[in-house]
């Protein structure tokens, strides 16, 4: 009974801290996903701009 009681308290203690840790990890993951999405969109804009310049015949000239 004493072991069972200790395990129950230990599990409750662990659950108290498990939820905030999970939430912190999820928020951190969302921040990483947002940063990756922003970076990908920036790179896509650069590629689209380069393709437009190539179509206009300006692809061989460097931009200032």
Long-range contacts (C-beta under 8 A, 24 or more apart in sequence): none
